[in-house]
């Protein structure tokens, strides 16, 4: 036997291991291991081939990737160093299999584990998207329940697991992202390129025309009022 799941590790984070900071490959692998454990437990732990296929799955993955087994093995080694994954081999299994210890290592409740998993596999999502995509892993009674779980993940100490992102222009709801790859750098709004001289000239000309049209309308209105007043004045002498 190579390595068994072992006891619950309760020294995360803040000890010599430090906060979790995973690469994109490690994020995909960890999310895939958790998802398969929760949705297809009969086939878990996973063989190397099954884990590779799970990482490269075309559905429920954003973005879609194409990892080879060498890449997956390297990622597994890193996850095992962090005590987030284990390798298992025994009499009941002819091939070595791999599993995760995310819930044990980080003491995540089932609801928290489901939310983290979809964030690992699908990237930033709204509360409604998270609820719709966690159905096979955990049943949330309401959007409020999802929001409460996200708040718990966002306020974990000393390392938060989720963060609320600034609302995107035109979006009705904010999105949430995981923090297992470190702090998220939110891109600032891209500044508009400077206007060409010709564009500036046309806009200025349009503004002048609009102002002239406004003044002409006011003059016509004043002239109409003067004519009406003059007509009333003439009636006094008729």
C-alpha positions in Angstrom: 0.0 0.0 0.0 1.4 3.3 -1.1 -0.5 5.9 1.0 -3.9 5.7 2.7 -6.2 8.5 3.4 -4.9 8.9 6.9 -6.3 10.9 9.8 -7.9 14.3 9.6 -5.3 17.0 9.3 -6.3 20.0 11.4 -3.2 22.2 11.2 -4.3 24.0 8.0 -3.5 26.8 7.4 -1.1 28.9 9.4 1.5 26.3 10.1 4.7 25.5 8.2 2.6 24.3 5.3 1.1 27.7 4.7 -2.0 28.7 2.8 -3.1 26.7 -0.3 -2.1 28.2 -3.6 -2.8 25.8 -6.5 -1.9 26.0 -10.2 -4.7 25.7 -12.8 -3.8 22.0 -13.4 -4.0 21.3 -9.7 -7.3 23.2 -9.4 -8.9 21.1 -12.2 -7.6 17.8 -10.7 -8.8 18.6 -7.2 -12.2 19.6 -8.4 -12.5 16.5 -10.6 -11.6 14.2 -7.7 -14.2 15.7 -5.4 -16.9 15.8 -8.1 -16.4 12.1 -9.0 -16.4 11.1 -5.3 -19.7 12.9 -4.8 -21.4 11.9 -8.0 -20.0 8.5 -8.9 -18.8 7.0 -5.6 -18.8 3.4 -7.0 -15.9 4.4 -9.3 -14.0 6.3 -6.7 -11.0 6.5 -5.9 -10.0 7.0 -9.6 -7.4 5.4 -11.7 -4.9 7.6 -13.4 -6.8 7.1 -16.7 -10.1 7.9 -15.1 -8.8 11.1 -13.5 -7.2 12.2 -16.7 -10.6 11.8 -18.5 -12.4 13.6 -15.7 -10.0 16.6 -16.0 -10.5 16.6 -19.8 -14.3 16.2 -19.6 -16.2 18.3 -22.1 -19.2 19.0 -19.9 -19.3 20.9 -16.7 -15.8 22.2 -17.2 -14.7 25.7 -18.0 -12.4 26.0 -19.7 -12.1 22.6 -21.5 -8.6 21.3 -21.3 -6.5 18.4 -22.7 -4.1 17.1 -20.1 -1.9 14.1 -20.7 -1.1 11.6 -18.0 2.3 13.0 -17.3 0.7 16.4 -16.5 -1.8 14.7 -14.2 0.9 12.7 -12.4 2.9 15.9 -11.7 -0.3 17.6 -10.4 -1.0 14.6 -8.2 2.4 14.7 -6.7 1.9 18.4 -5.8 -1.5 17.7 -4.3 -0.1 14.8 -2.2 2.6 17.1 -0.9 -0.1 19.4 0.3 -2.0 16.5 1.8 -4.9 17.3 -0.5 -4.7 14.0 -2.4 -3.7 10.4 -1.7 -2.7 7.3 -3.7 -4.2 3.9 -2.8 -3.3 0.4 -3.9 -4.4 -2.8 -2.3 -5.7 -6.3 -2.8 -9.1 -5.1 -4.1 -7.5 -2.9 -6.7 -5.1 -4.1 -9.4 -4.1 -0.5 -10.4 -3.2 2.4 -8.2 -6.1 4.8 -7.5 -6.2 8.4 -6.4 -8.5 10.3 -4.2 -8.8 13.7 -2.4 -8.6 14.9 1.2 -9.9 18.4 0.7 -12.8 18.1 3.1 -10.5 16.5 5.8 -7.6 18.8 5.2 -9.6 21.9 5.3 -12.5 20.8 7.5 -15.2 21.6 4.9 -18.9 20.8 5.5 -20.8 19.0 2.7 -22.4 22.2 1.5 -19.1 24.0 1.5 -17.4 21.2 -0.3 -20.0 21.2 -3.1 -19.7 25.0 -3.6 -15.9 24.9 -3.7 -16.0 22.0 -6.2 -18.2 23.8 -8.8 -16.0 27.0 -8.4 -12.9 24.9 -9.0 -14.4 23.3 -12.1 -16.4 26.1 -13.6 -14.8 29.4 -12.5 -16.6 32.5 -11.2 -20.4 32.0 -11.0 -23.5 33.6 -9.6 -25.4 32.3 -6.6 -28.1 30.9 -9.0 -25.6 29.2 -11.2 -23.9 27.6 -8.2 -27.2 26.3 -6.8 -28.1 24.8 -10.2 -24.7 23.1 -10.7 -24.3 21.6 -7.2 -27.6 19.6 -7.3 -25.9 16.2 -7.7 -23.4 16.9 -4.9 -25.5 18.8 -2.4 -29.2 19.9 -2.4 -29.6 23.5 -1.4 -33.1 24.5 -0.3 -32.8 28.0 -1.5 -30.6 30.7 -3.0 -30.3 32.1 0.6 -28.7 28.8 1.7 -26.1 29.0 -1.1 -25.4 32.6 -0.2 -24.9 31.7 3.5 -22.5 29.0 2.5 -20.6 31.4 0.3 -20.4 33.9 3.2 -19.0 31.2 5.4 -16.3 30.3 2.9 -15.5 34.0 2.4 -15.0 34.6 6.1 -13.0 31.5 7.0 -9.9 32.3 9.0 -7.0 32.5 8.5 -7.6 31.7 4.8 -10.8 32.5 2.9 -12.0 30.0 0.3 -14.3 32.3 -1.7 -14.6 35.9 -2.7 -17.4 38.1 -4.1 -16.3 39.7 -7.3 -17.3 43.2 -8.4 -20.4 43.2 -10.6 -19.6 43.3 -14.3 -21.0 46.0 -16.5 -24.4 45.0 -17.7 -24.6 42.0 -15.2 -27.6 41.8 -12.9 -25.9 39.6 -10.3 -22.4 39.5 -8.8 -20.3 36.4 -9.2 -18.2 34.4 -6.7 -14.8 32.8 -7.2 -12.6 30.4 -5.2 -9.3 31.5 -3.6 -7.4 28.3 -3.8 -5.2 29.8 -6.5 -4.3 32.8 -4.4 -5.8 36.3 -4.4 -7.7 37.2 -7.5 -6.6 40.2 -9.5 -9.8 42.0 -10.8 -9.0 43.7 -14.1 -9.8 47.4 -14.1 -12.0 48.8 -16.8 -10.1 49.1 -20.1 -9.7 52.8 -20.9 -11.2 54.0 -24.1 -8.7 54.8 -26.9 -8.2 58.5 -27.6 -10.5 60.0 -30.3 -9.2 60.8 -33.7 -9.0 64.5 -34.6 -11.6 64.0 -37.3 -14.0 62.4 -34.8 -13.5 65.3 -32.4 -14.1 67.8 -35.2 -17.4 66.1 -36.2 -18.6 66.0 -32.7 -17.9 69.6 -32.1 -19.6 70.5 -35.4 -22.6 68.4 -34.3 -22.7 70.2 -30.9 -22.6 73.6 -32.6 -25.5 72.7 -35.0 -27.5 71.3 -32.1 -27.0 74.6 -30.2 -28.0 76.7 -33.2 -31.1 74.6 -33.7 -32.0 75.1 -30.1 -31.5 78.9 -30.3 -33.5 79.1 -33.5 -36.4 77.3 -31.9 -36.3 79.7 -29.0 -36.3 82.7 -31.4 -39.3 81.4 -33.3 -41.2 80.9 -30.1 -40.3 84.4 -28.9 -41.4 85.8 -32.3 -44.7 84.0 -32.1 -45.3 85.5 -28.7 -44.4 89.0 -29.9 -46.8 88.7 -32.8 -49.6 87.6 -30.5 -48.9 90.6 -28.1 -48.8 93.0 -31.1 -52.2 91.7 -32.3 -53.7 92.3 -28.9 -52.2 95.8 -28.8 -53.8 96.7 -32.2 -57.2 95.6 -31.1 -57.2 98.4 -28.5 -57.2 101.0 -31.3 -59.7 99.5 -33.6 
